[in-house]
Amino acid sequence: MSRIFRRVATPGLPGRVALAAILILAVALTVAAATPALARHTAVPQPAAAPDATVDFTLLHTNDFHGYLETDYKGRGGSAYMASKINEIRTAKGADSVVLMDAGDLYFGGAPISALVEGQSTIDIYNLLGYDVAAYGNHEFDHGQTVLSDRTTQSTFPWVGANIVVEGTDWTQPAWVKPYVTMTVGAPGNQAVLAIIGLDTDETPQVTLKGTTDGLVFKDLTQTVLHYYDEVRAQSDAIVVLAHMGTDDSGPYKGLKTIAGELAQAGKPVDLIVGGHQHQPLDPPVVVNGTTIIEAGYFGRWLGQADLTIDLATKKLTVANYTLHTINNTLPADATVAARVQYWSDQVAPLLNQPVGETNVSLVRDYNAESNIGDLVADSMLWKADSYDDGVLNGSIDIAFTNPGGLRANIEIPAGATLPHPITWGDTFTVLPFGNTLYLMDLTGAQVQTLLDQAASLYKGIAQTAGIDFWWYNDVMANNPTAWGAYGINVGGQPLERDQVYRVVTNNFLAGGQDGWVTFADGANRWDTYYDMQLALNEYIATITPIDASDIVGNRAKPLDKVVTFLHTNDSHGVWEATSYHGTPEGMEYLASLIKAERAHNPNAVLLDAGDTFQGNSFAYYYRNATPNPIAGGMNLLQYDAFTIGNHDFNFGSHSFTTTLSQLNSPILAANLEDDGNYSQGFIDANVKDYITKTVDGLKVAIFGITNPWVPRYELPTNITGLTFHGGAETAATLVPDIVANEHPDLLIGLTHIGYQPYSGETDSDERIAQEVPAIDVLIGAHSHTTLNPAVMVTSATNPNGTLIAQTGAYATNLGKVNVGFTGNTVDGYQVVLREGYLIPAQEATSDPAMRAYLQPFIDEIAAYNNTQIGQTTTPIDALSAYTEETNGANLQADAAVWELGQNGITVDFHLSGAMSNRKVANSATPGAPYTLTVGDMFSLMPYENSLVVLSMNGPQLKAVLERAYRNYWYYKYQGNATPKWGGYSHYTTCMLDINAGNQLVYKDLYPLAPTGNNVISLAIGNQFVDFTDASTYYNVSTVNYLAAGSCNFNDSGVSLWPIDQIVHDTQFYVRDAVTHYVAAQPGPISPAVEGRLQFTAGQNTVTLLHINDFHGNLEPAGSNPGMARVAAVVNDVKAAVSADNVVLLDAGDEMQGTLLSNLFKGESTIDVYNSMGFAAATFGNHEFDWG
């Protein structure tokens, strides 16, 4: 018989390319048929039996043979040895009393002696062994249904698979499958009819190459047995289920123990199930609800023997004895079968024996851990894909993934073998027998995280990878964990970024989302290279042969013994409803979904909030005094574990503070806060703690809290009466050692509301605490709205082990996740080996239905309030650029503030404040189509509770404030990309002062020169200029409490530049309310505009004109006349600020006549002073002609 080597396309798989240089053997099936089967059973009608009649017989079974006709290098398995054991039992029991069956996966998924001839060799040997029946397994579908049908036709025994039906039908099987068979068993004259119902795992479409099961449906196994149960029982004396399924559930797919229980519960039990698929050598058998379950391992290394008795009256089948025989080369070999196996071996030997390389180390699989052979295969995939995609080995592929189930064999060095040990083509084929190809795609970091989280579940084993390393945790180290996940993921040595796109190579099996790795199906920019994985492996081995341990870099998938995960939020500012801002999804509705998803695989996750939670939008404002408070209730619904207080949580005053926080179920933490009793009437003393401890998975976790120590800078004293705020770093420095000494925690966490880095003179920060206070593992922060993704590790000489700092940004746009991993044990203790933190954006989630249902009544109630119409505008109201320039949004707020105060009987000279946020509303407004403004728009523009205060201020005080405002402007405009950003100063639009209508601020911008302290040119109140040197003239100036308290950089060493001891009106009028009332009071649409209220000159290129008129010789002070000395002082100040060369001094006439001192000298004295001051020009007035 000739051997034919050819490349073929596998039938039933359009477009699939077979293995490079694969061997396909053309074998006439008549050769196999020429050798008669050893035994067969035929179902025939039996005479009625006596009620107590029984029939004894023996059932032999195998499963998951995978074509292993030959023994392995250890002498295990081998069909010739299997045959001798079968013959021995048939001889002992009688051939008619022995039934031989297999539970599936006969010929694919393993040995090349079978795979290279598409299973023909295995079926030939099975025919020779005299099998009576076989069930289909998932691997029977590996090469498509045409090949499967051919092997079924070749078989001299029937195949069963009752749950395999044609798609679109109820119970119609394909032509090549039977749902069940019946056969006679027992010695002649004492026989019974045995029925065998066949089942294949309903996971088959997911664990085979896409397309191989097209047109088929794999029904639920329990429902299938129930469907046929009565029909089969009527035709038989006993029922056996022959199932390609293991004992245990496999993810959502039911195992045999579950199926047995469901059948018993349905009142239709089966006495015996013969299983497979999970490669379990069950000895003793498993018994569930009276059903015995047996399975005989894999690769022909075991033969199961069940000695059975059928009670013909009750149709009860009983297992009298069970033996699991080991099959190896210590048994005698059946000569006929050995010769037949040798025949097939000779056919494939020329290819199998081709050398590929050599190795000095055994290459061994580990399904539930990283393995060196998995690393080697993944390395070969990355190497070949990198050079194949663009012809250059240039790092164009980031990650390689393959599944542990695709690695079917080890390449082991026998004991005593000479090194290096040869690796043959057959060896690598045995490892990769499926003919899979390299498949490229793009995956996001979030998708990579999902894949590795799944790997950690061990549902389908640990992914074998290259280009990526990670830690993983599984609380039971099995595929049924309650807590699992992948952590500390690095790609190319850099932390994984969820929104980054990575180029990935996997195999074409996984690319379709098979074997439960469904995320691969969502990859983008997909390309099946059709490059064979085995060929890539062979080529790669050739580049590193002989293989040493150092050639395979390990530690890619490192197991953890404990993991503590912290989920965290901060600065949500009342954003609970699912919404978006400029296209960015935000809202706790979204984060609730993410929290639930995280808890689904980590139920011990600790949920923390770092404050500024109860203020910031109309939702928070409307319900600030409500019971129930929807924000507190929402936090309780999510089961927060701890909360620390933010500065804005004090905004509404003590009543709102206690009303809201008293509704929280979680502990409230603020170690640096004291109340003398005048603020909360005992609530803080009773309910606000320094720290708490929790036990998480057997580890002791301590969590301390620090609120913002600079609240007195944000709030006027009247709003925080009785409260003392201690420094954050100072508090941590004393508190942390106490916690360590008294609690001995395994993990110490700080929950703070002080900001990531120091700014605006606020010396406290998370960074400072991390540098100065050792022993803190993680600081979860807030206040600065910093988006730390990933979290930042800060070390110092004082804290060499470092502290991880995490923060999510603001407005519920991200859920923070911090993972702390441990190795060790309860005896020796646990050591922290991993700390990482990253953000999961709200855009990855959908709204959580339960949270939406909870919020809906509150949303409905506030909707009418938010939608209340207050007036119209003909132009968009825009404060987006209010950091560095005049905007109509800031102008509107300034004008409305003065108006509101006037409506309440308070007159001010002018208003100084920036926009309350950098937002924009009424985008569509035009003069022809005015936009209707609502209360909700007001909250968008002005989310904060900034109340109006009026101070009495003189010229020097105003200059100090305005010079600081210019400094804010300069750093915001020119230092946004510097380190630190914006000079390290706080960065808010409120800090860039605007002024109300009719007034003007002029600054000198000398960039690149930094602020000099003399950049304010003028402050004009109508037509009157403020004299910045005049300490005796006072103006009533309105601003907001936030600024007056010294926030927004308006302080020196914590002392406000605003003279708060000169407050003349401390109102509770919010700017937001002022604008709302102002717009509503207008007779028509408003049209706020940029009017030139803020002016920035360009220094050397600018001329400053100073002018007077109608001086009338007032050289000396008299009454309201300041005198020329005072005018000269103002002139000199201006010249100092803008450079004397750029100042032009003018007079518009009537200079000389009008006072005794000037009249006596007929104006000569006045002109003399004018000359000395450097007037550039003057014009004649009518009084210049009085003396002729």
TIRO-156675 format. One record per residue (C-alpha): residue in one letter; x, y, z. Coordinates in steps of 0.5 Angstrom, whole numbers, plus 500, padded with zeros to 3 digits. Each point is the difference from the previous one (the first is absolute). Layout:
<nodes>
AXYZ;...
</nodes>
This chain:
<nodes>
M500500500;S503507498;R501506505;I498506497;F502507503;R496506498;R497506502;V492500501;A495505502;T496497505;P493498498;G494504503;L505506502;P499505495;G507504499;R504496505;V507498498;A503493503;L506499503;A506502496;A503494497;I495496504;L499492499;I494498498;L500492499;A495497494;V498494503;A495495497;L495498505;T499493498;V507499504;A497501506;A493497498;A504494499;T502499507;P493497503;A498504507;L501496506;A493500503;R493503498;H493500504;T493501496;A494501503;V495495499;P493499503;Q501496507;P495495503;A496503506;A504499507;A498498507;P499505504;D507499504;A504498494;T507504499;V505501495;D507501502;F505503495;T506504499;L501507497;L507502498;H501508498;T505505498;N500507499;D504506497;F505495496;H502506495;G503495496;Y506497504;L501494497;E507499503;T503500507;D503507502;Y507500502;K499498507;G496494497;R493502502;G494498495;G501497494;S494496496;A504493500;Y500500507;M493503501;A498494495;S503495504;K496502506;I494500497;N501493497;E502498507;I493503503;R496497494;T503493501;A498500507;K493503500;G498497493;A500504494;D492501500;S501503507;V505505498;V498507497;L505505498;M499507499;D503507500;A498507502;G503504495;D506504497;L503494497;Y504502494;F502507500;G503505505;G506496501;A505495497;P502501493;I500493498;S492501500;A500508499;L504499493;V495495497;E494504503;G499494505;Q500494495;S505497504;T496500507;I493498497;D504494496;I503498507;Y493501504;N497496494;L505495502;L499500507;G492499499;Y497506503;D493500501;V498507500;A503507501;A498507501;Y502506497;G505505503;N501507498;H507498497;E496495495;F498507497;D507503499;H501499493;G493501498;Q493496499;T503497494;V506497503;L495498506;S495496495;D506497497;R502497506;T493498502;T499496494;Q507497501;S498497507;T497493501;F497503506;P494505501;W501507502;V495503505;G499508501;A492501502;N501507502;I504502493;V494502495;V499504494;E499507501;G493503499;T497493502;D498497507;W503493500;T502499493;Q507497500;P505500494;A501494496;W506498503;V498500507;K495495504;P497503507;Y501493503;V501493499;T497493503;M504494501;T500493503;V504498506;G501494504;A502493499;P495496495;G494498503;N501506505;Q500506497;A497507500;V499506496;L505506501;A498507498;I506505499;I498507499;G506505497;L501507502;D506505498;T501506504;D496506498;E506504501;T503497493;P498506496;Q504504505;V506495500;T501499493;L502504494;K495505497;G496497494;T501492502;T493500504;D496504495;G493498499;L500496507;V497501507;F503497506;K494500505;D500500507;L502493503;T495499505;Q494502495;T503495495;V500494505;L493502502;H498501493;Y502493498;Y499496507;D493497499;E501498493;V507497502;R497497506;A494496497;Q505497495;S505498505;D502496507;A505505502;I502507498;V508503500;V501507498;L507500496;A502507500;H506505498;M499504506;G504500507;T498499507;D500508502;D497506497;S504504495;G498507500;P493500498;Y500493497;K497495505;G505494502;L497493501;K499501508;T495505498;I497497495;A499493504;G497505506;E495503495;L498493497;A499498507;Q496506501;A495499494;G499493502;K504497494;P506498503;V505495497;D505495503;L506501497;I503506496;V507499496;G504506499;G506504497;H502506498;Q503503506;H506494500;Q498497507;P502493502;L495499505;D501495505;P496499504;P494502496;V496506502;V493499502;V494505500;N493499502;G501493499;T503501493;T507497499;I505504496;I506497497;E506503495;A506497498;G505505500;Y504502493;F504498494;G499492501;R504500507;W494497503;L494495499;G494500504;Q496494502;A493500503;D497493502;L493501500;T493497501;I494501497;D493499504;L496498494;A493501505;T502507502;K505502494;K505502506;L507500498;T505499506;V508500500;A502494503;N508502499;Y504505497;T507500498;L504505497;H506496496;T507504499;I502499492;N507500499;N506496497;T500495506;L494496497;P501495495;A499503493;D495498495;A504498494;T494501495;V499507502;A508501501;A501499493;R494504498;V503506504;Q507499497;Y497500493;W497507502;S506502503;D504499494;Q496504496;V501506504;A507499502;P504504494;L497506502;L499499508;N508499500;Q502506497;P505504505;V498507502;G505501505;E502498507;T499502507;N503499507;V494501504;S493496500;L495504497;V494499504;R493503500;D496502506;Y492502499;N499504506;A507504500;E505503496;S504494497;N507500496;I497497494;G494505500;D506506500;L503496495;V494500495;A498507502;D507503498;S500496494;M493503498;L503507502;W506499496;K497498494;A494505500;D505506501;S504498494;Y494497495;D496506501;D504505497;G506496498;V505503505;L501498507;N499507504;G495499506;S494501496;I496495504;D499501507;I497494503;A499493498;F495495503;T498493500;N496495504;P503495504;G494495497;G504501494;L506497502;R499492500;A507497502;N506501503;I507499497;E504497506;I507497501;P500493502;A504499506;G507498498;A499503493;T506503497;L500508500;P498504496;H494496498;P497500493;I494503498;T496497494;W495503496;G495494503;D502503507;T497507498;F494497496;T498497507;V501506503;L496504495;P496495496;F494504498;G503504494;N498507503;T503506497;L503507502;Y494505501;L501507501;M495505503;D500507504;L498499507;T499506505;G503500507;A493499503;Q499494495;V507497502;Q498501507;T494496499;L503494497;L505500506;D495500505;Q497494497;A506497500;A501501507;S493496501;L503494497;Y494499496;K504498494;G507500504;I505505500;A501504493;Q508499498;T503506498;A505504497;G502507500;I496501507;D500498507;F495500505;W498498507;W494496501;Y496498506;N495494501;D497499507;V499492499;M505499494;A495497496;N495502495;N494501505;P503506504;T496505504;A506505499;W505501494;G503505496;A507502496;Y504506503;G506504499;I500498492;N506503496;V500500493;G508501497;G502502508;Q494505500;P494500504;L494498496;E496506498;R492499499;D499505494;Q506498496;V500495494;Y505494500;R501496494;V499493502;V502493497;T496494502;N497494496;N495499495;F496496505;L500505506;A499506495;G493498499;G498500507;Q501493501;D501496507;G496505503;W506505499;V494505497;T504506500;F504498494;A494501496;D500507501;G507502498;A500505494;N505500494;R500492499;W504496496;D501493499;T507499498;Y499493498;Y507499503;D500493504;M502500507;Q504494500;L504502494;A501507504;L502496506;N505495496;E503507497;Y501503507;I503494503;A505500494;T502507502;I502498508;T502493499;P502496505;I495503505;D502502507;A496502505;S503507499;D497501493;I493500503;V499505505;G494499505;N497503505;R494503495;A494497504;K502501508;P495497505;L498504506;D498497506;K495506503;V498506496;V496506503;T497505495;F497507502;L495503495;H500507501;T496507498;N501507502;D498507498;S493497497;H497507502;G493497500;V501497493;W495494501;E496499494;A503498493;T502505496;S506503496;Y504506499;H503502494;G499493498;T503497506;P495495504;E500502507;G495498506;M500495506;E495496496;Y505498495;L505499506;A495496503;S500495494;L508500501;I500498507;K495495499;A504497495;E507500504;R496497506;A498494496;H507498500;N502503506;P495500505;N505502506;A501507496;V500506505;L496506497;L503507502;D498507499;A505506501;G495506501;D497506496;T494495499;F494504503;Q501506496;G501503493;N493500496;S493501500;F499493502;A504501506;Y498507502;Y492498499;Y501494505;R505503505;N495500506;A496494497;T498494504;P501495497;N506503496;P501497494;I508500500;A500497507;G495495498;G504498493;M506499504;N497496505;L497496494;L507499497;Q502498507;Y506505501;D505497505;A503507502;F499508498;T504506502;I498507500;G502505494;N500507501;H494501496;D496496504;F500506505;N497505495;F493499503;G501501507;S499496506;H493498499;S501497493;F507497503;T497496505;T493499497;T504497494;L505496503;S496497506;Q497496494;L506496498;N501493502;S507500499;P505503505;I502507499;L508502501;A503506501;A506500505;N502507500;L493503501;E498502507;D493503502;D500504507;G492499499;N498506497;Y500497493;S496493500;Q498500507;G503494502;F499496493;I508501498;D502497507;A496494499;N500498493;V507503497;K505495501;D508500499;Y500493497;I497494500;T502493499;K497494495;T502493499;V500498493;D502493498;G503499506;L505506500;K499506505;V499507496;A500506504;I497506496;F501508503;G497506497;I502507499;T496506498;N502506497;P504504505;W499507496;V493500501;P500507504;R503502493;Y494498496;E495502505;L499506504;P500499508;T493501501;N498494496;I505495504;T499503507;G503495505;L504496495;T508499500;F504497494;H507497502;G505499495;G500494496;A507498499;E501502508;T494496502;A502494495;A507500504;T497499506;L494496499;V504495495;P505497505;D494499505;I496496496;V506496498;A502499507;N493499503;E497496494;H506496496;P496501494;D502496494;L498505495;L499508502;I496505496;G499507500;L494503497;T501508499;H497506498;I506504499;G502500493;Y506496496;Q505505500;P501507504;Y498506497;S498507502;G504500506;E496494503;T505496502;D496494502;S500495494;D500492499;E507501497;R502503506;I497495505;A503495495;Q507503501;E500501507;V496495503;P502492499;A496494501;I494502496;D499496495;V495504496;L497507500;I493500496;G499508499;A496505498;H499508499;S505502495;H495496495;T507497497;T499494495;L505495503;N500494494;P504496502;A501502508;V507503502;M505497504;V503505504;T507498504;S505504504;A506499505;T495500505;N495495497;P504496496;N495494499;G495506497;T493501500;L495500494;I496506499;A493499496;Q495505498;T494500495;G499507498;A493502501;Y493500498;A499492500;T504500494;N504494502;L500494505;G507500504;K503493501;V506498504;N502493501;V505498506;G503493499;F503495505;T504494500;G501496506;N496496505;T497500506;V506497504;D506504497;G495506499;Y499504493;Q504505497;V498505495;V502499493;L496504496;R497507500;E496503494;G494505499;Y497502493;L493503498;I494496497;P496506496;A493500500;Q500500493;E501492501;A494499503;T492501499;S495503505;D499495506;P493498500;A499500508;M503506501;R496504494;A494497504;Y502502506;L502507498;Q494501495;P495503505;F505505502;I502502493;D492501498;E499504506;I506505498;A499500493;A495505501;Y504504504;N506500495;N495501494;T498506503;Q500506495;I503506502;G501504494;Q504500493;T506502497;T502502493;T507498501;P504494503;I502501507;D507498500;A506499505;L504495497;S506505499;A499504507;Y506497502;T504505496;E495505497;E494504501;T494496498;N492502500;G499494505;A504503505;N498507498;L492498501;Q502497507;A503507502;D495504498;A495495503;A503500507;V500508500;W493500498;E498495505;L503504506;G497506498;Q493496500;N502499507;G501507502;I508499500;T504505495;V507498498;D505504496;F502494496;H500493499;L507496500;S499492498;G501495495;A495495497;M498495504;S502494495;N503499493;R493498497;K496503494;V492499499;A495503495;N505497494;S494501495;A498507502;T500506495;P496507499;G495496496;A499494504;P501502507;Y502494505;T495499506;L504499506;T499496506;V502499507;G504494498;D504504495;M501505506;F503493504;S504499494;L503507500;M501500508;P500494503;Y503502506;E497503506;N504507500;S496505504;L501508500;V504504505;V502507500;L506503502;S502507502;M507501496;N505505499;G505501494;P506496502;Q495494502;L497500493;K507501497;A502493504;V494497498;L501502493;E507498499;R499493503;A494500494;Y505501495;R505495503;N494495499;Y499502493;W508500498;Y501493503;Y493497497;K502503493;Y507499499;Q502494505;G495495498;N505495498;A505502505;T502495506;P496501504;K495503496;W497507501;G506501505;G497495505;Y494505501;S493498501;H497501493;Y493502500;T496505495;T498503507;C507502501;M500505494;L497506502;D494504496;I497506502;N492502499;A498505494;G502507499;N507499503;Q507497498;L506497502;V507501496;Y506495501;K507501497;D502493497;L507500499;Y501492498;P505497500;L501504507;A497497506;P495504504;T504506503;G495502505;N499507496;N496497495;V493503501;I500507496;S493502502;L493499503;A495504498;I493501503;G496504495;N504506498;Q504500507;F507496501;V501497506;D507502503;F503494503;T505504504;D494503504;A499497506;S494504503;T495500495;Y496493500;Y495497495;N495495501;V502494496;S496494499;T503493499;V498493502;N502496507;Y505495496;L504506498;A499504506;A503494505;G506500496;S499495495;C502500492;N507502503;F498506503;N504499506;D507501503;S502494505;G493499501;V498507501;S494503495;L502506496;W493502501;P499504506;I495495503;D500504507;Q497506495;I494496498;V494504500;H495495497;D500493501;T494497496;Q497494498;F499502493;Y503495496;V502502493;R496495496;D494503504;A502507498;V501498492;T493496501;H496506503;Y504505495;V498496494;A493500502;A499507501;Q502502494;P495503495;G502496494;P506495498;I507502503;S506501495;P506499505;A506502496;V508501500;E501508501;G507501502;R499500507;L507496501;Q506503496;F507497499;T505505497;A506497497;G505504504;Q506504495;N495500494;T495504504;V499507502;T496502506;L496507500;L499503506;H496507500;I497505504;N495506498;D498506504;F505500505;H499508501;G507501504;N498495506;L507499502;E499499507;P495495503;A493504502;G493496502;S499495495;N506502495;P506495502;G505505497;M506499495;A504497505;R495494500;V499500492;A508500500;A500494504;V495496496;V504502494;N506497503;D497493502;V497500493;K507501497;A503495504;A495495498;V501501493;S506503499;A501508500;D502500492;N493497498;V496505504;V497506497;L497506505;L495504497;D495506502;A494502496;G500507502;D498505506;E506499503;M502507504;Q494504502;G496499506;T505500506;L503506504;L507496499;S500500493;N496506499;L505504503;F505498496;K496500494;G501492499;E507500500;S500496506;T496495497;I504499494;D506500504;V497494503;Y497497494;N507500497;S503497506;M496494499;G501499493;F493502496;A501498493;A495505498;A494504502;T494503496;F497507501;G494501504;N495506500;H503502507;E507501497;F498506496;D497503507;W507505501;G500501492;
</nodes>
